Amino acid sequence: MFGSSGSISGGVYLHAFIKQLDIAKRIETIESSHTEWDNRSVINMVNDLKNNELNLIIDCGLSYFFYQINAGLLRRLMSLNIDHDYIERPGEHNWKYWDNSNCYQFLYFERCFMNGMKK
C-alpha cells in the first residue's frame, strides 16, 4: 500500500501504552485482545516485511521515554536484514526535537520519490 514510511519518536510497541492513549477504546482491552495488540504493534509488523519493499526511516531522541523500544525496533530490523535509515541523537519527546526531525524526514522522502520510490 505504501512505498515509504517514517517514525519520529514513535510508539512502536502498543503494550507500552496499556494505561495511556485510550487504546483499549479503539482495539479492546489487552486482556481480551492480546493478539490484536501484538498485530498492531509496528515492532511486530516488520516481521512481514521483505527487504526493499518499503523505504523506512526511524528517528528517536536519546532522552525519549520510548527510546529503548525504538532501539528494539532497530535491532529487529537488523536481525531481519531490512534496509532502513535509523537516527538517534540527543533530544526529548517535544516540538524542538520533532521540528528538526521533520527536516530530515522530508529530505529522506523527497529522495525516495525522486528515485522512483526505492532508495
N, CA, C and O atoms as CSV, one atom per row, in Angstrom:
chain,resi,resn,atom,element,x,y,z
A,1,MET,N,N,0.815,-1.185,0.000
A,1,MET,CA,C,0.000,0.000,0.000
A,1,MET,C,C,0.869,1.264,0.000
A,1,MET,O,O,0.546,2.236,-0.682
A,2,PHE,N,N,1.970,1.253,0.761
A,2,PHE,CA,C,2.839,2.412,0.861
A,2,PHE,C,C,4.229,2.054,0.355
A,2,PHE,O,O,4.676,0.915,0.483
A,3,GLY,N,N,4.900,3.034,-0.217
A,3,GLY,CA,C,6.269,2.839,-0.662
A,3,GLY,C,C,7.281,3.315,0.351
A,3,GLY,O,O,8.431,2.876,0.347
A,4,SER,N,N,6.845,4.236,1.243
A,4,SER,CA,C,7.744,4.813,2.243
A,4,SER,C,C,6.989,5.007,3.549
A,4,SER,O,O,5.777,5.221,3.567
A,5,SER,N,N,7.736,4.927,4.631
A,5,SER,CA,C,7.142,5.132,5.953
A,5,SER,C,C,8.191,5.719,6.881
A,5,SER,O,O,9.378,5.413,6.763
A,6,GLY,N,N,7.752,6.562,7.803
A,6,GLY,CA,C,8.669,7.163,8.754
A,6,GLY,C,C,8.072,7.240,10.141
A,6,GLY,O,O,6.853,7.248,10.313
A,7,SER,N,N,8.941,7.297,11.118
A,7,SER,CA,C,8.530,7.410,12.512
A,7,SER,C,C,9.449,8.396,13.217
A,7,SER,O,O,10.672,8.311,13.107
A,8,ILE,N,N,8.851,9.328,13.938
A,8,ILE,CA,C,9.598,10.246,14.787
A,8,ILE,C,C,9.094,10.026,16.209
A,8,ILE,O,O,7.924,10.271,16.501
A,9,SER,N,N,9.968,9.568,17.083
A,9,SER,CA,C,9.595,9.313,18.481
A,9,SER,C,C,8.376,8.401,18.545
A,9,SER,O,O,7.432,8.661,19.292
A,10,GLY,N,N,8.402,7.351,17.771
A,10,GLY,CA,C,7.220,6.510,17.608
A,10,GLY,C,C,6.941,5.576,18.764
A,10,GLY,O,O,7.849,5.050,19.408
A,11,GLY,N,N,5.664,5.388,19.003
A,11,GLY,CA,C,5.201,4.374,19.948
A,11,GLY,C,C,5.027,3.075,19.185
A,11,GLY,O,O,3.907,2.699,18.840
A,12,VAL,N,N,6.115,2.396,18.922
A,12,VAL,CA,C,6.122,1.255,18.006
A,12,VAL,C,C,5.733,-0.071,18.666
A,12,VAL,O,O,5.694,-1.112,18.010
A,13,TYR,N,N,5.447,-0.020,19.962
A,13,TYR,CA,C,5.040,-1.232,20.686
A,13,TYR,C,C,3.871,-0.864,21.589
A,13,TYR,O,O,4.063,-0.244,22.635
A,14,LEU,N,N,2.663,-1.245,21.190
A,14,LEU,CA,C,1.462,-0.815,21.897
A,14,LEU,C,C,1.402,-1.253,23.353
A,14,LEU,O,O,0.784,-0.573,24.172
A,15,HIS,N,N,2.022,-2.358,23.686
A,15,HIS,CA,C,1.985,-2.831,25.074
A,15,HIS,C,C,2.546,-1.800,26.038
A,15,HIS,O,O,2.184,-1.791,27.215
A,16,ALA,N,N,3.418,-0.938,25.558
A,16,ALA,CA,C,3.990,0.109,26.406
A,16,ALA,C,C,2.977,1.203,26.715
A,16,ALA,O,O,3.221,2.044,27.580
A,17,PHE,N,N,1.837,1.201,26.016
A,17,PHE,CA,C,0.806,2.228,26.192
A,17,PHE,C,C,-0.431,1.705,26.916
A,17,PHE,O,O,-1.490,2.326,26.822
A,18,ILE,N,N,-0.341,0.622,27.610
A,18,ILE,CA,C,-1.526,-0.008,28.189
A,18,ILE,C,C,-2.397,0.989,28.950
A,18,ILE,O,O,-3.622,0.925,28.845
A,19,LYS,N,N,-1.816,1.888,29.695
A,19,LYS,CA,C,-2.576,2.848,30.506
A,19,LYS,C,C,-2.767,4.195,29.816
A,19,LYS,O,O,-3.526,5.027,30.316
A,20,GLN,N,N,-2.111,4.438,28.691
A,20,GLN,CA,C,-2.197,5.722,28.028
A,20,GLN,C,C,-2.983,5.638,26.722
A,20,GLN,O,O,-3.235,4.554,26.195
A,21,LEU,N,N,-3.354,6.785,26.226
A,21,LEU,CA,C,-3.895,6.994,24.881
A,21,LEU,C,C,-5.223,6.305,24.605
A,21,LEU,O,O,-5.658,6.287,23.453
A,22,ASP,N,N,-5.869,5.750,25.583
A,22,ASP,CA,C,-7.183,5.114,25.399
A,22,ASP,C,C,-7.188,4.057,24.301
A,22,ASP,O,O,-8.180,3.912,23.586
A,23,ILE,N,N,-6.109,3.330,24.162
A,23,ILE,CA,C,-6.024,2.306,23.117
A,23,ILE,C,C,-7.093,1.234,23.309
A,23,ILE,O,O,-7.631,0.713,22.332
A,24,ALA,N,N,-7.399,0.908,24.544
A,24,ALA,CA,C,-8.419,-0.122,24.800
A,24,ALA,C,C,-9.772,0.283,24.213
A,24,ALA,O,O,-10.568,-0.589,23.865
A,25,LYS,N,N,-10.052,1.579,24.093
A,25,LYS,CA,C,-11.306,2.032,23.483
A,25,LYS,C,C,-11.297,1.801,21.977
A,25,LYS,O,O,-12.356,1.707,21.357
A,26,ARG,N,N,-10.125,1.710,21.396
A,26,ARG,CA,C,-10.013,1.567,19.952
A,26,ARG,C,C,-9.801,0.110,19.509
A,26,ARG,O,O,-10.231,-0.283,18.425
A,27,ILE,N,N,-9.140,-0.677,20.351
A,27,ILE,CA,C,-8.815,-2.054,19.975
A,27,ILE,C,C,-9.559,-3.069,20.844
A,27,ILE,O,O,-9.867,-4.162,20.368
A,28,GLU,N,N,-9.841,-2.754,22.045
A,28,GLU,CA,C,-10.342,-3.591,23.129
A,28,GLU,C,C,-9.231,-3.688,24.164
A,28,GLU,O,O,-8.103,-3.262,23.915
A,29,THR,N,N,-9.543,-4.236,25.292
A,29,THR,CA,C,-8.529,-4.335,26.341
A,29,THR,C,C,-7.468,-5.342,25.931
A,29,THR,O,O,-7.717,-6.243,25.130
A,30,ILE,N,N,-6.302,-5.176,26.487
A,30,ILE,CA,C,-5.213,-6.107,26.174
A,30,ILE,C,C,-5.555,-7.514,26.656
A,30,ILE,O,O,-5.162,-8.502,26.034
A,31,GLU,N,N,-6.280,-7.601,27.756
A,31,GLU,CA,C,-6.648,-8.919,28.292
A,31,GLU,C,C,-7.585,-9.670,27.346
A,31,GLU,O,O,-7.488,-10.890,27.214
A,32,SER,N,N,-8.498,-8.939,26.684
A,32,SER,CA,C,-9.452,-9.613,25.802
A,32,SER,C,C,-8.952,-9.731,24.360
A,32,SER,O,O,-9.505,-10.494,23.567
A,33,SER,N,N,-7.912,-8.977,24.028
A,33,SER,CA,C,-7.462,-8.973,22.643
A,33,SER,C,C,-5.943,-8.830,22.539
A,33,SER,O,O,-5.444,-7.975,21.807
A,34,HIS,N,N,-5.217,-9.664,23.268
A,34,HIS,CA,C,-3.756,-9.609,23.305
A,34,HIS,C,C,-3.159,-9.743,21.901
A,34,HIS,O,O,-2.217,-9.026,21.562
A,35,THR,N,N,-3.692,-10.644,21.094
A,35,THR,CA,C,-3.182,-10.860,19.740
A,35,THR,C,C,-3.352,-9.619,18.880
A,35,THR,O,O,-2.471,-9.286,18.087
A,36,GLU,N,N,-4.471,-8.937,19.029
A,36,GLU,CA,C,-4.709,-7.717,18.252
A,36,GLU,C,C,-3.699,-6.635,18.616
A,36,GLU,O,O,-3.220,-5.920,17.736
A,37,TRP,N,N,-3.371,-6.502,19.894
A,37,TRP,CA,C,-2.349,-5.542,20.323
A,37,TRP,C,C,-1.006,-5.899,19.700
A,37,TRP,O,O,-0.274,-5.014,19.256
A,38,ASP,N,N,-0.678,-7.176,19.664
A,38,ASP,CA,C,0.571,-7.618,19.035
A,38,ASP,C,C,0.562,-7.313,17.537
A,38,ASP,O,O,1.539,-6.796,16.996
A,39,ASN,N,N,-0.544,-7.634,16.876
A,39,ASN,CA,C,-0.636,-7.457,15.426
A,39,ASN,C,C,-0.557,-5.997,15.000
A,39,ASN,O,O,-0.115,-5.702,13.890
A,40,ARG,N,N,-0.976,-5.088,15.860
A,40,ARG,CA,C,-0.975,-3.657,15.518
A,40,ARG,C,C,0.270,-2.930,16.015
A,40,ARG,O,O,0.367,-1.713,15.863
A,41,SER,N,N,1.199,-3.631,16.589
A,41,SER,CA,C,2.455,-3.030,17.038
A,41,SER,C,C,3.479,-3.088,15.910
A,41,SER,O,O,3.762,-4.155,15.365
A,42,VAL,N,N,4.025,-1.931,15.571
A,42,VAL,CA,C,4.985,-1.837,14.464
A,42,VAL,C,C,6.144,-2.802,14.651
A,42,VAL,O,O,6.602,-3.416,13.687
A,43,ILE,N,N,6.621,-2.941,15.882
A,43,ILE,CA,C,7.770,-3.812,16.130
A,43,ILE,C,C,7.489,-5.246,15.685
A,43,ILE,O,O,8.419,-5.985,15.362
A,44,ASN,N,N,6.222,-5.645,15.665
A,44,ASN,CA,C,5.858,-6.982,15.180
A,44,ASN,C,C,5.511,-6.978,13.693
A,44,ASN,O,O,5.732,-7.972,13.001
A,45,MET,N,N,4.973,-5.873,13.203
A,45,MET,CA,C,4.601,-5.789,11.786
A,45,MET,C,C,5.807,-5.958,10.863
A,45,MET,O,O,5.676,-6.480,9.756
A,46,VAL,N,N,6.972,-5.519,11.314
A,46,VAL,CA,C,8.148,-5.614,10.441
A,46,VAL,C,C,8.529,-7.052,10.138
A,46,VAL,O,O,9.276,-7.301,9.192
A,47,ASN,N,N,8.035,-8.002,10.915
A,47,ASN,CA,C,8.317,-9.413,10.631
A,47,ASN,C,C,7.809,-9.826,9.260
A,47,ASN,O,O,8.324,-10.772,8.665
A,48,ASP,N,N,6.796,-9.120,8.754
A,48,ASP,CA,C,6.207,-9.458,7.458
A,48,ASP,C,C,6.843,-8.699,6.293
A,48,ASP,O,O,6.496,-8.942,5.137
A,49,LEU,N,N,7.770,-7.783,6.586
A,49,LEU,CA,C,8.421,-7.009,5.523
A,49,LEU,C,C,9.472,-7.836,4.794
A,49,LEU,O,O,10.128,-8.704,5.369
A,50,LYS,N,N,9.602,-7.539,3.525
A,50,LYS,CA,C,10.709,-8.071,2.737
A,50,LYS,C,C,11.656,-6.908,2.478
A,50,LYS,O,O,11.214,-5.766,2.349
A,51,ASN,N,N,12.927,-7.181,2.401
A,51,ASN,CA,C,13.906,-6.127,2.175
A,51,ASN,C,C,13.584,-5.364,0.889
A,51,ASN,O,O,13.205,-5.963,-0.117
A,52,ASN,N,N,13.737,-4.046,0.931
A,52,ASN,CA,C,13.481,-3.132,-0.183
A,52,ASN,C,C,12.019,-3.044,-0.586
A,52,ASN,O,O,11.702,-2.499,-1.644
A,53,GLU,N,N,11.134,-3.566,0.229
A,53,GLU,CA,C,9.703,-3.470,-0.041
A,53,GLU,C,C,9.166,-2.103,0.411
A,53,GLU,O,O,8.162,-1.621,-0.113
A,54,LEU,N,N,9.838,-1.491,1.382
A,54,LEU,CA,C,9.377,-0.247,1.978
A,54,LEU,C,C,10.580,0.610,2.334
A,54,LEU,O,O,11.504,0.145,3.000
A,55,ASN,N,N,10.569,1.862,1.891
A,55,ASN,CA,C,11.582,2.819,2.334
A,55,ASN,C,C,11.211,3.223,3.756
A,55,ASN,O,O,10.114,3.727,3.996
A,56,LEU,N,N,12.107,3.008,4.678
A,56,LEU,CA,C,11.762,3.156,6.091
A,56,LEU,C,C,12.792,4.017,6.811
A,56,LEU,O,O,13.996,3.785,6.704
A,57,ILE,N,N,12.293,5.029,7.557
A,57,ILE,CA,C,13.155,5.875,8.370
A,57,ILE,C,C,12.560,5.970,9.778
A,57,ILE,O,O,11.360,6.184,9.952
A,58,ILE,N,N,13.425,5.807,10.766
A,58,ILE,CA,C,13.045,5.868,12.183
A,58,ILE,C,C,13.971,6.848,12.866
A,58,ILE,O,O,15.182,6.818,12.646
A,59,ASP,N,N,13.417,7.716,13.691
A,59,ASP,CA,C,14.173,8.760,14.369
A,59,ASP,C,C,13.677,8.852,15.800
A,59,ASP,O,O,12.474,8.956,16.039
A,60,CYS,N,N,14.600,8.813,16.753
A,60,CYS,CA,C,14.191,8.863,18.156
A,60,CYS,C,C,15.267,9.543,19.002
A,60,CYS,O,O,16.460,9.286,18.840
A,61,GLY,N,N,14.822,10.411,19.903
A,61,GLY,CA,C,15.736,11.093,20.810
A,61,GLY,C,C,16.191,10.190,21.947
A,61,GLY,O,O,15.436,9.346,22.428
A,62,LEU,N,N,17.416,10.377,22.360
A,62,LEU,CA,C,18.002,9.545,23.409
A,62,LEU,C,C,17.334,9.729,24.769
A,62,LEU,O,O,17.406,8.839,25.616
A,63,SER,N,N,16.685,10.876,24.989
A,63,SER,CA,C,16.024,11.124,26.272
A,63,SER,C,C,14.527,10.832,26.225
A,63,SER,O,O,13.812,11.076,27.197
A,64,TYR,N,N,14.069,10.322,25.123
A,64,TYR,CA,C,12.652,9.994,24.963
A,64,TYR,C,C,12.339,8.742,25.769
A,64,TYR,O,O,13.136,7.805,25.795
A,65,PHE,N,N,11.184,8.720,26.427
A,65,PHE,CA,C,10.860,7.586,27.296
A,65,PHE,C,C,10.635,6.286,26.542
A,65,PHE,O,O,10.592,5.225,27.164
A,66,PHE,N,N,10.488,6.334,25.215
A,66,PHE,CA,C,10.387,5.107,24.428
A,66,PHE,C,C,11.647,4.844,23.609
A,66,PHE,O,O,11.612,4.095,22.633
A,67,TYR,N,N,12.739,5.448,23.998
A,67,TYR,CA,C,13.990,5.227,23.269
A,67,TYR,C,C,14.332,3.738,23.196
A,67,TYR,O,O,14.657,3.239,22.119
A,68,GLN,N,N,14.265,3.028,24.310
A,68,GLN,CA,C,14.630,1.607,24.323
A,68,GLN,C,C,13.738,0.780,23.390
A,68,GLN,O,O,14.206,-0.173,22.768
A,69,ILE,N,N,12.474,1.139,23.295
A,69,ILE,CA,C,11.557,0.425,22.404
A,69,ILE,C,C,11.939,0.681,20.947
A,69,ILE,O,O,11.925,-0.240,20.130
A,70,ASN,N,N,12.281,1.931,20.619
A,70,ASN,CA,C,12.718,2.243,19.262
A,70,ASN,C,C,14.042,1.555,18.946
A,70,ASN,O,O,14.247,1.087,17.826
A,71,ALA,N,N,14.936,1.490,19.922
A,71,ALA,CA,C,16.193,0.762,19.725
A,71,ALA,C,C,15.911,-0.728,19.508
A,71,ALA,O,O,16.636,-1.398,18.773
A,72,GLY,N,N,14.866,-1.239,20.143
A,72,GLY,CA,C,14.453,-2.628,19.920
A,72,GLY,C,C,13.960,-2.843,18.498
A,72,GLY,O,O,14.210,-3.888,17.898
A,73,LEU,N,N,13.256,-1.849,17.961
A,73,LEU,CA,C,12.825,-1.923,16.567
A,73,LEU,C,C,14.040,-1.952,15.641
A,73,LEU,O,O,14.068,-2.709,14.671
A,74,LEU,N,N,15.034,-1.135,15.941
A,74,LEU,CA,C,16.279,-1.155,15.165
A,74,LEU,C,C,16.887,-2.554,15.168
A,74,LEU,O,O,17.245,-3.081,14.115
A,75,ARG,N,N,17.002,-3.148,16.342
A,75,ARG,CA,C,17.590,-4.499,16.435
A,75,ARG,C,C,16.772,-5.508,15.634
A,75,ARG,O,O,17.335,-6.388,14.983
A,76,ARG,N,N,15.450,-5.384,15.680
A,76,ARG,CA,C,14.589,-6.308,14.928
A,76,ARG,C,C,14.813,-6.138,13.425
A,76,ARG,O,O,14.947,-7.127,12.705
A,77,LEU,N,N,14.855,-4.902,12.953
A,77,LEU,CA,C,15.094,-4.653,11.524
A,77,LEU,C,C,16.445,-5.207,11.097
A,77,LEU,O,O,16.565,-5.803,10.026
A,78,MET,N,N,17.449,-5.015,11.919
A,78,MET,CA,C,18.785,-5.514,11.580
A,78,MET,C,C,18.797,-7.039,11.551
A,78,MET,O,O,19.421,-7.632,10.671
A,79,SER,N,N,18.123,-7.675,12.492
A,79,SER,CA,C,18.112,-9.145,12.512
A,79,SER,C,C,17.369,-9.717,11.306
A,79,SER,O,O,17.650,-10.835,10.874
A,80,LEU,N,N,16.428,-8.956,10.766
A,80,LEU,CA,C,15.672,-9.391,9.590
A,80,LEU,C,C,16.318,-8.943,8.278
A,80,LEU,O,O,15.805,-9.231,7.197
A,81,ASN,N,N,17.459,-8.230,8.381
A,81,ASN,CA,C,18.155,-7.706,7.199
A,81,ASN,C,C,17.253,-6.809,6.351
A,81,ASN,O,O,17.250,-6.889,5.123
A,82,ILE,N,N,16.486,-5.951,7.037
A,82,ILE,CA,C,15.623,-4.985,6.367
A,82,ILE,C,C,16.369,-3.656,6.289
A,82,ILE,O,O,16.713,-3.074,7.318
A,83,ASP,N,N,16.618,-3.179,5.076
A,83,ASP,CA,C,17.281,-1.887,4.904
A,83,ASP,C,C,16.388,-0.779,5.465
A,83,ASP,O,O,15.166,-0.813,5.315
A,84,HIS,N,N,17.011,0.189,6.105
A,84,HIS,CA,C,16.284,1.278,6.739
A,84,HIS,C,C,17.272,2.385,7.084
A,84,HIS,O,O,18.485,2.178,7.047
A,85,ASP,N,N,16.755,3.542,7.413
A,85,ASP,CA,C,17.563,4.604,7.996
A,85,ASP,C,C,17.120,4.743,9.441
A,85,ASP,O,O,15.924,4.741,9.733
A,86,TYR,N,N,18.070,4.862,10.333
A,86,TYR,CA,C,17.768,4.989,11.763
A,86,TYR,C,C,18.608,6.129,12.320
A,86,TYR,O,O,19.825,6.166,12.143
A,87,ILE,N,N,17.942,7.055,12.994
A,87,ILE,CA,C,18.615,8.201,13.589
A,87,ILE,C,C,18.302,8.228,15.076
A,87,ILE,O,O,17.143,8.149,15.482
A,88,GLU,N,N,19.340,8.339,15.871
A,88,GLU,CA,C,19.153,8.617,17.291
A,88,GLU,C,C,20.144,9.716,17.647
A,88,GLU,O,O,21.306,9.689,17.240
A,89,ARG,N,N,19.662,10.673,18.409
A,89,ARG,CA,C,20.501,11.802,18.793
A,89,ARG,C,C,19.928,12.414,20.058
A,89,ARG,O,O,18.803,12.096,20.443
A,90,PRO,N,N,20.686,13.288,20.711
A,90,PRO,CA,C,20.174,13.906,21.930
A,90,PRO,C,C,18.841,14.596,21.657
A,90,PRO,O,O,18.671,15.267,20.640
A,91,GLY,N,N,17.917,14.422,22.567
A,91,GLY,CA,C,16.619,15.070,22.416
A,91,GLY,C,C,15.546,14.373,23.205
A,91,GLY,O,O,15.703,13.234,23.647
A,92,GLU,N,N,14.445,15.087,23.372
A,92,GLU,CA,C,13.316,14.596,24.156
A,92,GLU,C,C,12.077,14.488,23.284
A,92,GLU,O,O,12.123,14.749,22.082
A,93,HIS,N,N,10.995,14.110,23.889
A,93,HIS,CA,C,9.703,13.971,23.229
A,93,HIS,C,C,9.019,15.345,23.238
A,93,HIS,O,O,8.121,15.602,24.039
A,94,ASN,N,N,9.474,16.233,22.314
A,94,ASN,CA,C,8.928,17.583,22.307
A,94,ASN,C,C,9.069,18.190,20.909
A,94,ASN,O,O,9.709,17.614,20.029
A,95,TRP,N,N,8.455,19.371,20.722
A,95,TRP,CA,C,8.435,20.000,19.401
A,95,TRP,C,C,9.814,20.424,18.936
A,95,TRP,O,O,10.073,20.417,17.733
A,96,LYS,N,N,10.688,20.786,19.822
A,96,LYS,CA,C,12.044,21.150,19.403
A,96,LYS,C,C,12.690,19.973,18.666
A,96,LYS,O,O,13.300,20.150,17.611
A,97,TYR,N,N,12.551,18.778,19.228
A,97,TYR,CA,C,13.104,17.581,18.581
A,97,TYR,C,C,12.360,17.280,17.278
A,97,TYR,O,O,12.989,17.035,16.248
A,98,TRP,N,N,11.034,17.297,17.319
A,98,TRP,CA,C,10.236,16.919,16.154
A,98,TRP,C,C,10.432,17.878,14.990
A,98,TRP,O,O,10.509,17.443,13.841
A,99,ASP,N,N,10.515,19.178,15.267
A,99,ASP,CA,C,10.733,20.144,14.183
A,99,ASP,C,C,12.017,19.839,13.419
A,99,ASP,O,O,12.040,19.899,12.190
A,100,ASN,N,N,13.081,19.514,14.141
A,100,ASN,CA,C,14.348,19.175,13.499
A,100,ASN,C,C,14.227,17.849,12.733
A,100,ASN,O,O,14.725,17.726,11.614
A,101,SER,N,N,13.570,16.875,13.338
A,101,SER,CA,C,13.404,15.569,12.695
A,101,SER,C,C,12.597,15.663,11.413
A,101,SER,O,O,12.886,14.964,10.442
A,102,ASN,N,N,11.595,16.517,11.405
A,102,ASN,CA,C,10.780,16.681,10.196
A,102,ASN,C,C,11.639,17.060,8.997
A,102,ASN,O,O,11.413,16.571,7.890
A,103,CYS,N,N,12.617,17.924,9.211
A,103,CYS,CA,C,13.505,18.335,8.104
A,103,CYS,C,C,14.221,17.128,7.512
A,103,CYS,O,O,14.283,16.987,6.291
A,104,TYR,N,N,14.755,16.269,8.348
A,104,TYR,CA,C,15.454,15.072,7.868
A,104,TYR,C,C,14.499,14.119,7.148
A,104,TYR,O,O,14.830,13.562,6.101
A,105,GLN,N,N,13.329,13.946,7.717
A,105,GLN,CA,C,12.396,13.010,7.100
A,105,GLN,C,C,11.877,13.521,5.766
A,105,GLN,O,O,11.709,12.737,4.831
A,106,PHE,N,N,11.621,14.821,5.658
A,106,PHE,CA,C,11.184,15.367,4.369
A,106,PHE,C,C,12.259,15.185,3.301
A,106,PHE,O,O,11.943,14.872,2.153
A,107,LEU,N,N,13.503,15.375,3.659
A,107,LEU,CA,C,14.599,15.142,2.708
A,107,LEU,C,C,14.661,13.671,2.307
A,107,LEU,O,O,14.859,13.351,1.134
A,108,TYR,N,N,14.494,12.791,3.267
A,108,TYR,CA,C,14.504,11.350,3.004
A,108,TYR,C,C,13.389,10.983,2.018
A,108,TYR,O,O,13.630,10.288,1.031
A,109,PHE,N,N,12.164,11.457,2.296
A,109,PHE,CA,C,11.037,11.120,1.429
A,109,PHE,C,C,11.190,11.746,0.045
A,109,PHE,O,O,10.812,11.135,-0.954
A,110,GLU,N,N,11.734,12.945,-0.023
A,110,GLU,CA,C,11.980,13.566,-1.322
A,110,GLU,C,C,12.924,12.695,-2.149
A,110,GLU,O,O,12.696,12.468,-3.337
A,111,ARG,N,N,13.975,12.218,-1.511
A,111,ARG,CA,C,14.924,11.342,-2.209
A,111,ARG,C,C,14.239,10.058,-2.680
A,111,ARG,O,O,14.478,9.600,-3.797
A,112,CYS,N,N,13.400,9.488,-1.844
A,112,CYS,CA,C,12.678,8.268,-2.234
A,112,CYS,C,C,11.778,8.528,-3.436
A,112,CYS,O,O,11.768,7.739,-4.381
A,113,PHE,N,N,11.021,9.628,-3.412
A,113,PHE,CA,C,10.121,9.936,-4.506
A,113,PHE,C,C,10.888,10.251,-5.793
A,113,PHE,O,O,10.470,9.852,-6.880
A,114,MET,N,N,11.994,10.956,-5.672
A,114,MET,CA,C,12.783,11.323,-6.854
A,114,MET,C,C,13.454,10.101,-7.483
A,114,MET,O,O,13.755,10.103,-8.676
A,115,ASN,N,N,13.683,9.074,-6.695
A,115,ASN,CA,C,14.342,7.864,-7.203
A,115,ASN,C,C,13.346,6.740,-7.469
A,115,ASN,O,O,13.712,5.566,-7.420
A,116,GLY,N,N,12.121,7.081,-7.743
A,116,GLY,CA,C,11.129,6.051,-8.081
A,116,GLY,C,C,10.745,5.178,-6.920
A,116,GLY,O,O,10.468,3.993,-7.105
A,117,MET,N,N,10.720,5.734,-5.716
A,117,MET,CA,C,10.271,5.066,-4.504
A,117,MET,C,C,11.252,4.043,-3.957
A,117,MET,O,O,10.942,3.378,-2.969
A,118,LYS,N,N,12.404,3.894,-4.551
A,118,LYS,CA,C,13.419,2.991,-3.995
A,118,LYS,C,C,14.629,3.790,-3.611
A,118,LYS,O,O,15.009,4.735,-4.301
A,119,LYS,N,N,15.239,3.411,-2.504
A,119,LYS,CA,C,16.421,4.124,-2.036
A,119,LYS,C,C,17.585,3.884,-2.972
A,119,LYS,O,O,18.677,4.405,-2.745
